Amino acid sequence: MKAIAVVPKVAEVVPARTMQFTNIIWRTVDDCFARRLQIIVNDSASFFITGDAYDQLDQWTDDTIQTLIFEKYGLAPL
């Protein structure tokens, strides 16, 4: 079959993945040369801090990472 041109559109092809948080643990992968920090939460969710946002972190601590996770996923401590 030949390709059929369509109006460009972003469409969901895989349902959104959700996760219930009852606690959090994390690990980080820091690549300072690429200005990229990966934060892996509960061994299943992850996100990146890159570029200027990475530079603004400066010397980050566990409290910094915890704050980033809380902001990213809308969490609050018990």
C-alpha positions as CSV (number, residue, x, y, z in Angstrom):
1,M,0.0,0.0,0.0
2,K,1.2,3.5,-0.8
3,A,1.5,6.1,1.9
4,I,-1.5,8.4,2.2
5,A,-0.7,12.1,3.1
6,V,-2.7,13.5,6.0
7,V,-2.9,16.8,7.9
8,P,-0.2,16.6,10.6
9,K,-1.6,15.8,14.0
10,V,-0.2,14.5,17.3
11,A,-2.4,11.6,18.4
12,E,-2.2,9.4,21.5
13,V,-1.2,5.9,20.4
14,V,-0.6,4.4,23.8
15,P,-2.8,5.1,26.8
16,A,-1.3,7.4,29.5
17,R,0.6,5.5,32.1
18,T,-0.3,6.2,35.7
19,M,1.2,5.3,39.0
20,Q,0.0,5.6,42.6
21,F,2.6,7.0,44.9
22,T,2.6,6.0,48.6
23,N,6.3,6.7,49.1
24,I,9.2,7.7,46.9
25,I,12.8,6.6,46.5
26,W,15.0,7.8,43.7
27,R,18.4,7.6,42.1
28,T,20.1,10.0,39.8
29,V,22.3,9.8,36.7
30,D,24.3,12.9,36.3
31,D,26.1,13.8,33.1
32,C,27.7,17.2,33.8
33,F,29.4,17.3,30.4
34,A,26.1,17.1,28.6
35,R,24.4,19.3,31.3
36,R,21.8,16.6,31.9
37,L,20.5,15.0,35.2
38,Q,18.1,12.0,35.0
39,I,16.0,11.4,38.1
40,I,14.5,7.9,38.3
41,V,11.7,7.6,40.8
42,N,10.6,4.3,42.3
43,D,12.5,2.4,39.6
44,S,9.7,3.1,37.1
45,A,9.2,6.8,36.4
46,S,11.9,9.2,35.3
47,F,12.5,12.7,34.0
48,F,15.4,14.9,32.9
49,I,16.7,18.3,34.0
50,T,18.8,19.7,31.1
51,G,20.6,22.7,29.8
52,D,20.0,26.0,31.6
53,A,17.8,24.3,34.2
54,Y,20.6,21.9,35.0
55,D,23.0,24.9,35.4
56,Q,20.5,26.6,37.8
57,L,20.6,23.5,40.1
58,D,24.2,24.2,40.8
59,Q,25.2,22.0,43.8
60,W,22.1,20.0,44.3
61,T,21.2,17.9,47.4
62,D,18.7,15.3,48.3
63,D,16.3,18.1,49.4
64,T,16.7,19.6,45.9
65,I,15.8,16.3,44.2
66,Q,12.9,15.7,46.6
67,T,11.5,19.2,45.7
68,L,11.8,18.5,42.0
69,I,10.0,15.2,42.3
70,F,7.2,16.8,44.4
71,E,6.8,19.5,41.8
72,K,6.9,17.2,38.8
73,Y,4.3,14.8,40.1
74,G,2.3,17.1,42.4
75,L,3.2,15.2,45.5
76,A,3.2,16.3,49.2
77,P,4.8,14.7,52.2
78,L,2.6,13.1,54.8
